Structure formats: C-alpha cells, structure tokens
Amino acid sequence: MPVRKLFFTLFGLLSIAAFAVVLWAPLLSSVFPDLDLELIGGAAHLRLYAGGALVVLLVLRILVQPPKQPSKRDIAWGEFARSVGGEVTLERRSIGPMGWTGGTTVRWTTRDVKVTLTACTDQDRNVDTHFVADVILTQPFQCHAVHESMLTKVLFSTQLWNVALRAVKEREQRAAEGAGLAPGGASMTDRLAFLGEKEILVGDPKMDASYLIKTDTPDRARELFVESGVSCALHELDAICTGWQLSLMWRGAGLHQMTLVVPGAMIDPRALEASRALVEASIRCLADRGMLASASSRAA
C-alpha cells in the first residue's frame, strides 16, 4: 500500500509537469536557454509528445490508485449489519421525494418483514438516517410521532397543517381540472388529514408529556405506543437522539411504510441499536396484536 501511494503521488506530479509543458511549450526556451526546441521539431512537436506522456501518466495513475478507505459511516454500518445478521449493499444513488438516496445500505429481516437502513441527502446537503420497513396491515391506521418541544408544537400545530393541507388540496384540484379528471379515490390531502387534527393522549403520563402523537385511528395508535417494548425503546432513542420522527403511513392496498428518520449520518453504535430496537419492537407489537398480515398473506 505505501508503494502504491508513492507511485500515485509521483505520477500525479509528473502529470502536472506534462500538462505545464503542453500549455507553455514555446516559453521553455526562455526558461532554459540551452534547450533547442528545433532538435525535436519545435514547440508543436513538444506539445504532442507532452500530451501523449500526459495521457500515459494519467492512465498509470488510475491503475496504481490506492483503494478508497471506508468512511466512519461505512465502518459503523458494517458492524451494525453483522450484529443484526444483515447484509451491506452499495445501492445506485437516485433522487426521490426526500432527496438523494442510495449508497451504503443495510438490509435485514425481522418477523418476516424486511427492514432497510439508508441515508438521504436533501438539496441543501443535509443528511438524514432512515430506517424503513414496508408492512401490510390487516387493521390499517396511520400515525406520526415526534419529541414534544416548542418547535414541534409549532411545526405540527393544527393551524399550520390545515393551511398546508388546504394548499395541497387546491393544487390537486387544479391538476385534476387541467387533466380533465373527475375527483375520486383517496387523495393525498385525505391521507394526510390526520396531521391537521389535534394530537392524542395515550394514557401514559411520561409518554404524553414527552411525545406529540397524531393518528387517524387513536385506539390502534395507543395500542402501539403503550406497549412496553415500544415505549421503552422510544424512551431510549429519545435520550440519545434529537429531532427524530417515527411514522406509519399508508401506501395503498393495505401496504404501509414504517419510517424512522433521525437527523445526521448516524454512526453512534448506541443510536443505531436504539433505532433498531424501536423499529423491531413496533413490528413485533403489530404482529402480536394481529394487525400485521401473515407471511403467507404478504407473499400472496
């Protein structure tokens, strides 16, 4: 490895020198008075030789380039994958509603449900860590939970979300009218309407004082969040991470997506473990209460 680094640096310096000759070949006779360019056919030929040398040096530099060292995130996620019995893959980067996704990805399975750990980068280059699981529910419901603070009270206030939902509904109506379509089916506004409602209380004083929870089916959401495994995992994550969001959102035909979003590129093993515990405890709770479709139903 040190030899490859040495040659990589050497070829880089020689490439710079060759590029300089290509640019300033006529000036070399001024810098080196004893150099007779006519012996090699003049400045034009010198540029040609230097250009060829530059190409060869760049190719050699690529061939001896040392392998890229894994980032701290790659190392941390690799160790996490081994601990959960998952696999690490390098996904093609693509743009989605939340920003750029892909790159290093960890996949594992719990209760026959596939869980994915990945990172998402928005247009401002802010990175979030996403734990995502697609589940099919026999008793559908949606919910969204965040740590309760002055900021989240404002961002998830009924007034603010009603204004946002009204704007989305008007945009949907204009799009439908422009396409000549008659309104029908559940729109995005209908699916997100619960975010414009008042948050619920689950009956646990610590949970009600610490978290802001919104849902379209309060009884089922309470069953999820008061379950001992889910509540303990949620408290543990909340003690380690800030700005997290846990959601269960409808995706159509009984399919729901459970997503835990934590700001930043997560590399702390404690945070990774706490996030995993929360996602797996939530899936286990749904399965134990008969809300999660069986493996045979999901396969069908």
C-alpha positions as MATLAB code, in Angstrom:
seq = 'MPVRKLFFTLFGLLSIAAFAVVLWAPLLSSVFPDLDLELIGGAAHLRLYAGGALVVLLVLRILVQPPKQPSKRDIAWGEFARSVGGEVTLERRSIGPMGWTGGTTVRWTTRDVKVTLTACTDQDRNVDTHFVADVILTQPFQCHAVHESMLTKVLFSTQLWNVALRAVKEREQRAAEGAGLAPGGASMTDRLAFLGEKEILVGDPKMDASYLIKTDTPDRARELFVESGVSCALHELDAICTGWQLSLMWRGAGLHQMTLVVPGAMIDPRALEASRALVEASIRCLADRGMLASASSRAA';
ca = [
       0.000    0.000    0.000;
       2.743    2.613    0.773;
       4.390    1.803   -2.609;
       1.116    2.369   -4.446;
       0.626    5.685   -2.658;
       4.181    6.699   -3.619;
       3.675    5.916   -7.301;
       0.211    7.501   -7.251;
       1.722   10.753   -5.966;
       4.718   10.545   -8.344;
       2.536   10.032  -11.413;
       0.377   12.928  -10.275;
       3.363   15.292  -10.092;
       4.656   14.130  -13.471;
       1.196   14.651  -14.965;
       1.203   18.240  -13.731;
       4.631   18.766  -15.291;
       3.472   17.274  -18.614;
       0.356   19.460  -18.597;
       2.512   22.543  -17.952;
       4.688   21.644  -20.959;
       1.559   21.356  -23.130;
       0.460   24.819  -22.078;
       3.753   26.675  -22.137;
       5.974   24.776  -24.585;
       7.082   27.943  -26.500;
       8.278   29.541  -23.254;
      10.634   26.706  -22.344;
      13.443   28.126  -24.495;
      13.239   31.348  -22.466;
      13.372   29.489  -19.163;
      16.086   27.081  -20.337;
      18.352   28.994  -22.827;
      20.398   25.869  -23.639;
      17.264   23.983  -24.768;
      16.962   23.837  -28.558;
      13.326   23.008  -29.430;
      14.207   22.603  -33.093;
      16.025   19.367  -32.290;
      12.630   17.749  -31.566;
      10.720   19.531  -34.312;
       9.763   22.726  -32.491;
       7.168   23.619  -29.875;
       4.340   21.859  -31.742;
       6.068   18.504  -31.597;
       6.996   19.049  -27.958;
       3.343   19.676  -27.134;
       2.413   16.496  -28.959;
       4.947   14.414  -27.020;
       3.921   16.037  -23.714;
       0.248   15.371  -24.449;
       0.962   11.708  -25.110;
       3.011   11.462  -21.922;
       0.176   13.135  -20.003;
      -2.318   10.518  -21.199;
       0.024    7.658  -20.279;
       0.722    9.119  -16.829;
      -2.982    9.593  -16.105;
      -3.725    6.003  -17.080;
      -0.884    4.739  -14.896;
      -2.141    6.885  -12.021;
      -5.577    5.315  -12.290;
      -4.075    1.810  -12.333;
      -1.997    2.326   -9.182;
      -4.634    4.355   -7.297;
      -4.897    3.004   -3.718;
      -8.329    1.630   -2.778;
     -10.659    4.127   -1.149;
     -10.641    3.904    2.613;
     -14.090    3.170    4.124;
     -15.760    6.118    5.823;
     -16.695    6.126    9.506;
     -20.300    5.530    8.490;
     -19.358    2.541    6.314;
     -17.418    1.011    9.214;
     -20.184    1.651   11.758;
     -22.911    0.348    9.463;
     -20.854   -2.721    8.577;
     -20.511   -3.589   12.250;
     -24.225   -2.931   12.745;
     -25.100   -5.245    9.838;
     -23.035   -8.044   11.356;
     -24.744   -7.568   14.731;
     -28.261   -7.889   13.249;
     -27.374  -10.631   10.781;
     -27.996   -8.354    7.814;
     -26.111   -7.515    4.655;
     -24.450   -4.346    3.402;
     -25.029   -3.338   -0.204;
     -23.958   -0.391   -2.313;
     -27.112    0.934   -3.962;
     -27.247    3.168   -7.021;
     -27.978    6.743   -5.986;
     -31.329    8.128   -7.116;
     -33.471   11.179   -6.456;
     -36.771   10.812   -4.601;
     -39.314   12.949   -2.735;
     -36.990   13.271    0.269;
     -33.796   13.885   -1.715;
     -30.923   11.697   -2.869;
     -30.965    8.145   -1.596;
     -28.726    5.139   -2.171;
     -25.079    4.487   -1.413;
     -24.260    2.269    1.554;
     -27.406    0.398    2.623;
     -28.049   -2.223    5.311;
     -30.868   -4.760    4.933;
     -32.113   -7.314    7.441;
     -35.329   -9.153    8.312;
     -37.392   -9.279   11.490;
     -40.701  -11.127   11.835;
     -40.525  -11.790    8.069;
     -40.529   -8.036    7.457;
     -37.645   -6.527    5.515;
     -36.025   -3.503    7.169;
     -33.669   -1.095    5.409;
     -31.144    1.338    6.848;
     -30.093    4.045    4.432;
     -29.182    7.726    4.251;
     -30.981   10.536    2.450;
     -29.402   13.840    1.368;
     -31.622   16.834    0.589;
     -30.888   19.677   -1.823;
     -29.094   21.601    0.939;
     -26.787   18.590    1.501;
     -28.344   17.837    4.883;
     -28.117   14.116    5.651;
     -30.786   12.101    7.473;
     -30.648    8.463    8.520;
     -33.710    6.401    7.561;
     -34.913    3.083    8.961;
     -37.685    1.865    6.646;
     -39.964   -1.183    6.783;
     -42.870   -1.971    4.442;
     -45.700   -3.724    6.287;
     -49.149   -4.934    5.251;
     -51.719   -4.278    7.973;
     -54.948   -6.184    8.454;
     -56.122   -3.306   10.652;
     -54.890   -0.208    8.797;
     -54.031    3.014   10.575;
     -51.579    5.881   10.231;
     -49.611    7.717   12.887;
     -46.765   10.159   13.303;
     -44.746   10.728   16.473;
     -42.066   13.262   17.409;
     -40.452   14.527   20.588;
     -42.622   17.259   22.054;
     -40.941   20.668   22.149;
     -41.809   24.258   21.330;
     -40.536   23.743   17.790;
     -42.517   20.555   17.101;
     -45.634   22.090   18.634;
     -45.399   24.852   16.050;
     -44.409   22.627   13.108;
     -47.179   20.107   13.834;
     -49.807   22.569   15.035;
     -53.365   22.137   13.786;
     -53.426   25.628   12.301;
     -50.220   25.229   10.298;
     -51.139   21.813    8.906;
     -54.651   22.915    7.965;
     -53.136   25.748    5.925;
     -50.670   23.353    4.282;
     -53.366   20.752    3.546;
     -55.638   23.391    2.082;
     -52.850   24.443   -0.294;
     -52.204   20.830   -1.300;
     -55.916   20.242   -1.913;
     -56.180   23.304   -4.138;
     -53.151   22.148   -6.130;
     -54.675   18.684   -6.544;
     -57.946   20.185   -7.735;
     -56.189   22.388  -10.288;
     -54.172   19.400  -11.542;
     -57.345   17.305  -11.884;
     -59.177   20.088  -13.692;
     -56.225   20.616  -16.040;
     -56.192   16.908  -16.886;
     -59.979   16.781  -17.223;
     -60.299   14.176  -14.474;
     -63.219   13.780  -12.129;
     -62.262   13.674   -8.433;
     -62.315   10.191   -6.986;
     -60.456    7.917   -4.599;
     -58.394    8.930   -1.605;
     -56.252   11.954   -2.371;
     -53.024   12.904   -0.659;
     -54.951   15.525    1.302;
     -57.344   12.870    2.589;
     -54.486   10.581    3.611;
     -52.638   13.353    5.456;
     -55.740   14.930    7.014;
     -54.961   13.400   10.419;
     -51.870   15.610   10.686;
     -54.230   18.591   10.821;
     -56.052   17.101   13.816;
     -55.164   17.535   17.465;
     -52.553   15.195   18.944;
     -53.774   12.288   21.050;
     -53.020   11.206   24.599;
     -52.103    7.550   25.085;
     -52.789    7.433   28.823;
     -49.174    7.084   29.953;
     -48.141   10.291   31.778;
     -44.494   10.053   30.723;
     -45.396    9.348   27.087;
     -47.995   12.127   26.974;
     -45.548   14.635   28.461;
     -42.661   13.662   26.183;
     -44.119   12.998   22.743;
     -46.502   14.531   20.255;
     -48.512   11.792   18.515;
     -51.048   12.232   15.722;
     -53.101    9.459   14.160;
     -56.230    8.691   12.174;
     -57.149    5.773   14.464;
     -56.454    6.665   18.124;
     -57.270    3.253   19.635;
     -54.777    1.383   17.438;
     -52.102    4.022   17.892;
     -52.498    3.788   21.665;
     -52.067    0.016   21.484;
     -48.791    0.550   19.652;
     -47.243    3.255   21.802;
     -48.215    1.962   25.257;
     -46.778   -1.490   24.534;
     -43.860   -1.918   26.931;
     -41.275   -2.823   24.290;
     -42.183    0.130   22.070;
     -42.356    2.666   24.903;
     -39.024    1.548   26.411;
     -37.302    1.643   23.007;
     -38.810    5.065   22.296;
     -37.570    6.472   25.624;
     -34.097    5.055   24.988;
     -33.887    6.568   21.499;
     -35.197    9.900   22.749;
     -32.437   10.007   25.382;
     -29.740    9.529   22.706;
     -31.046   11.324   19.594;
     -32.823   14.601   18.942;
     -35.053   15.580   16.053;
     -36.228   12.017   15.296;
     -39.586   11.262   13.658;
     -41.451    7.950   13.615;
     -44.275    7.480   11.120;
     -46.559    4.767    9.801;
     -48.074    5.937    6.513;
     -50.479    4.317    4.058;
     -49.055    3.441    0.623;
     -52.104    1.798   -0.922;
     -53.798   -1.634   -0.956;
     -53.087   -2.299    2.714;
     -49.395   -1.515    2.320;
     -47.967    0.822    4.936;
     -44.458    2.161    5.343;
     -42.932    2.485    8.776;
     -40.163    5.080    8.753;
     -37.859    6.270   11.497;
     -35.938    9.385   10.473;
     -33.025   10.679   12.557;
     -31.097   13.822   11.517;
     -27.464   13.358   10.551;
     -25.400   10.422    9.345;
     -25.788    8.057   12.280;
     -22.540    6.350   13.316;
     -23.025    6.022   17.085;
     -23.498    2.290   17.833;
     -25.859    3.146   20.712;
     -28.073    5.234   18.436;
     -28.088    2.532   15.757;
     -29.039   -0.110   18.299;
     -31.754    2.086   19.865;
     -33.241    2.818   16.446;
     -33.213   -0.863   15.515;
     -34.857   -1.758   18.819;
     -37.668    0.756   18.240;
     -38.410   -0.398   14.698;
     -38.315   -4.086   15.624;
     -40.402   -3.536   18.775;
     -43.029   -1.716   16.692;
     -43.182   -4.543   14.138;
     -43.349   -7.130   16.922;
     -46.205   -5.214   18.588;
     -48.189   -5.062   15.338;
     -47.665   -8.791   14.810;
     -48.571   -9.791   18.388;
     -51.808   -7.775   18.251;
     -52.879   -9.326   14.969;
     -52.550   -6.115   12.982;
     -49.742   -7.409   10.764;
     -50.630   -9.658    7.844;
     -49.152  -13.157    7.985;
     -46.133  -14.081    5.894;
     -48.318  -16.195    3.560;
     -50.699  -13.271    3.016;
     -47.818  -10.918    2.251;
     -46.345  -13.414   -0.216;
     -49.673  -13.742   -1.972;
];
